[in-house]
Amino acid sequence: MKKRETSQTVDLTATVGEFVAEDYRTAKVFEKYGIDFCCGGKVDLSDVCREKGIDPTAIQREIEALKSTPLDRGQNYAAWEPSFLADYIVNVHHSYLKENLEQIAVYARKVADVHGANHPEVIEIAKIFDKIATDMAAHLREEEELFFPAIKRIDAARKASIEPEMKDLATIRDSLEKLNEEHNEIGDAVHVIRALSKDYAIPEDACNTYMVTYQKLREFEDDLHKHVHLENNILFPKAAGL
């Protein structure tokens, strides 16, 4: 991202992903305006504003106000070493997914069975989430067993001033495109679920399981946004740089 002037004037030619990589607090601003900062984060802010009919000066003011206070060191993800960031992603986001994916899928299928006749959208939501859960399981395995270990070994080799293994460099090259594509597919599926559920609106005849399922789906989407942002906008560029 281009270096900012001391006045902290917002550079509209920077990508949305670059803003959030530099300061994660800006994610709240983009969420407010319905701007995708993870899977769709590689688009210039000026282009996004034009496409969505958003006044760029409004976003500029909000980002400038937000950046007027110092960034908490614990949220300065862009400054973290690749190995540390990979461990953080596994310990926080992969752990969340392993604990919740199957439970959400079970809830979604139950809601589809009970409420599908009156709310056919929940049948489609259950099908989509089943595929998400299956795809995510394979995605996490590749990251934990191949991609992240290769990052750690290359990072260690660089620090020791020795040449990294060619097989690790090949793993990085092969995995980056594949993982990015999978992120896009999962992100698109989540957008479909949000549209089908009308932004997780609870119908009047919803039971407790229905309400919990939509709550869990919203929670899953929120976690996914940060998870994919940390990889697409920070870790993946660091890995490519290795």
C-alpha positions in Angstrom: 0.0 0.0 0.0 1.3 3.5 -0.8 2.8 5.3 2.2 0.3 7.8 3.6 1.1 11.4 4.1 1.2 12.7 7.7 -2.2 14.2 7.3 -3.5 10.6 6.9 -5.4 11.5 3.7 -7.1 8.3 2.5 -5.7 7.1 -0.8 -8.6 6.0 -2.9 -6.3 4.1 -5.4 -5.3 1.6 -2.6 -7.3 -1.6 -2.6 -9.8 -2.4 0.1 -7.7 -5.4 1.2 -4.6 -3.1 1.6 -6.6 -0.8 3.9 -7.7 -3.7 6.1 -4.2 -5.3 6.0 -2.7 -2.1 7.3 -5.4 -1.5 9.9 -8.0 -4.1 10.7 -10.3 -1.6 12.3 -11.2 -0.3 8.8 -13.0 -3.6 8.3 -15.9 -2.2 10.3 -16.2 0.8 7.9 -16.3 -1.5 4.9 -18.8 -3.8 6.5 -21.1 -0.8 7.2 -21.2 0.0 3.5 -21.5 -3.7 2.4 -18.0 -3.7 0.8 -16.2 -7.1 0.6 -12.7 -6.8 2.1 -11.7 -10.5 2.1 -12.4 -12.4 -1.2 -13.2 -9.2 -3.0 -10.4 -7.2 -1.4 -8.2 -6.7 -4.4 -10.3 -3.9 -5.9 -9.4 -0.2 -5.6 -11.6 1.7 -3.1 -12.4 4.3 -5.8 -13.7 1.5 -8.1 -15.8 0.0 -5.3 -17.4 3.3 -4.4 -18.2 4.0 -8.1 -19.8 0.5 -8.6 -21.9 0.7 -5.4 -22.8 4.4 -5.7 -21.1 5.3 -2.4 -19.8 8.8 -1.7 -16.0 8.2 -1.3 -15.7 11.3 0.9 -18.0 9.7 3.5 -15.7 6.7 3.7 -12.6 8.9 3.7 -13.9 10.8 6.7 -14.7 7.6 8.7 -11.3 6.0 8.0 -9.4 9.2 8.8 -11.3 9.5 12.1 -10.7 5.9 12.9 -6.9 6.1 12.1 -6.6 9.2 14.3 -6.1 6.9 17.3 -3.1 4.4 17.5 -3.6 0.9 16.3 -3.6 -1.8 19.1 -0.4 -3.9 18.7 -2.5 -7.0 19.0 -4.4 -6.1 15.8 -1.3 -5.2 13.8 -1.4 -8.5 11.8 0.6 -7.1 8.9 3.6 -6.8 11.2 3.5 -10.4 12.3 6.0 -13.0 11.0 4.5 -15.5 8.4 5.1 -18.4 10.7 3.4 -16.7 13.7 0.5 -15.6 11.5 0.0 -19.2 10.2 0.0 -20.5 13.8 -2.6 -17.8 14.8 -4.8 -18.8 11.9 -4.7 -22.4 12.8 -5.2 -21.9 16.6 -8.0 -19.3 16.2 -9.9 -19.8 12.9 -9.2 -23.4 12.0 -10.1 -24.4 15.6 -13.4 -22.5 15.3 -14.2 -24.2 12.1 -13.4 -27.7 13.4 -15.6 -27.1 16.4 -18.6 -25.6 14.5 -18.8 -26.7 10.9 -20.5 -30.1 11.5 -22.8 -28.6 14.2 -24.0 -25.9 11.9 -24.6 -28.4 9.1 -26.7 -30.6 11.4 -28.8 -27.6 12.5 -29.3 -26.5 8.9 -30.5 -29.9 7.8 -32.8 -30.1 10.8 -34.3 -26.7 10.0 -34.7 -27.8 6.3 -36.6 -31.0 7.4 -39.0 -29.2 9.7 -39.5 -25.8 8.0 -38.7 -26.6 4.3 -42.3 -26.8 3.2 -43.0 -23.2 4.3 -39.6 -21.8 3.8 -38.0 -23.6 0.8 -34.9 -21.4 1.0 -33.7 -23.3 4.1 -33.5 -26.5 2.0 -31.1 -24.8 -0.4 -29.2 -23.2 2.5 -28.7 -26.7 4.0 -27.4 -28.0 0.7 -25.0 -25.1 0.2 -23.6 -25.3 3.7 -23.1 -29.1 3.5 -20.8 -28.4 0.5 -19.1 -25.6 2.3 -18.4 -27.9 5.3 -17.0 -30.7 3.0 -14.9 -28.3 1.0 -13.6 -26.5 4.1 -12.4 -29.7 5.7 -10.2 -30.5 2.7 -9.1 -26.9 2.5 -7.9 -26.9 6.1 -6.0 -30.1 5.7 -4.1 -28.8 2.7 -3.1 -25.7 4.6 -2.2 -27.5 7.8 -0.4 -30.4 6.2 1.3 -28.8 3.2 1.0 -25.1 2.8 1.7 -23.7 6.3 4.5 -26.2 7.1 6.2 -25.1 3.8 5.9 -21.5 4.8 7.5 -22.2 8.2 10.4 -24.1 6.7 11.1 -21.5 4.1 10.8 -18.7 6.7 13.3 -20.6 9.0 15.7 -21.1 6.1 15.6 -17.4 5.2 16.3 -16.4 8.8 19.2 -18.9 8.9 20.5 -17.5 5.5 20.3 -20.9 3.8 18.5 -21.9 0.6 15.0 -23.2 1.1 14.1 -26.6 -0.3 12.8 -26.5 -3.9 9.9 -28.8 -2.9 8.7 -26.2 -0.4 9.0 -23.4 -3.0 7.0 -25.6 -5.4 4.3 -26.2 -2.7 3.9 -22.4 -2.2 3.5 -21.8 -5.9 1.1 -24.7 -6.4 -1.0 -23.9 -3.4 -1.4 -20.2 -3.7 -3.6 -20.2 -6.8 -5.6 -23.2 -5.6 -6.3 -21.8 -2.1 -7.2 -18.4 -3.5 -9.7 -20.0 -5.9 -11.3 -22.0 -3.0 -11.6 -18.9 -0.9 -13.6 -17.3 -3.8 -15.8 -20.3 -4.1 -16.6 -20.4 -0.4 -17.1 -16.7 -0.3 -19.6 -16.8 -3.2 -21.5 -19.6 -1.4 -21.8 -17.6 1.8 -23.1 -14.6 -0.2 -25.8 -16.9 -1.7 -26.7 -18.1 1.8 -27.0 -14.5 3.1 -29.2 -13.6 0.1 -31.5 -16.6 0.5 -31.9 -15.9 4.2 -32.6 -12.2 3.5 -29.6 -11.2 5.7 -30.5 -13.9 8.3 -34.0 -12.5 9.0 -35.9 -14.7 11.4 -39.5 -15.5 10.2 -42.4 -15.4 12.7 -42.9 -19.2 12.8 -39.2 -19.9 13.5 -38.4 -22.3 16.3 -35.4 -22.1 18.6 -33.3 -24.3 16.3 -34.1 -22.0 13.3 -33.0 -18.9 15.3 -29.8 -20.6 16.5 -29.0 -21.8 13.0 -29.2 -18.3 11.5 -27.2 -17.0 14.4 -24.5 -19.6 13.8 -24.5 -18.9 10.1 -24.0 -15.2 10.7 -21.2 -16.0 13.2 -19.6 -18.3 10.6 -19.7 -15.6 8.0 -18.1 -13.0 10.4 -15.3 -15.5 11.3 -14.8 -16.3 7.6 -14.3 -12.7 6.7 -11.5 -12.2 9.1 -10.0 -15.6 8.3 -9.9 -15.1 4.6 -8.7 -11.5 5.0 -5.7 -12.7 7.1 -4.8 -15.2 4.4 -5.6 -13.4 1.1 -4.4 -9.9 2.1 -1.6 -10.7 4.5 -0.3 -14.3 4.7 -0.5 -15.2 1.0 1.4 -12.0 -0.2 4.0 -12.8 2.5 4.3 -16.4 1.3 4.6 -15.2 -2.3 7.4 -12.9 -1.1 9.3 -15.9 0.4 
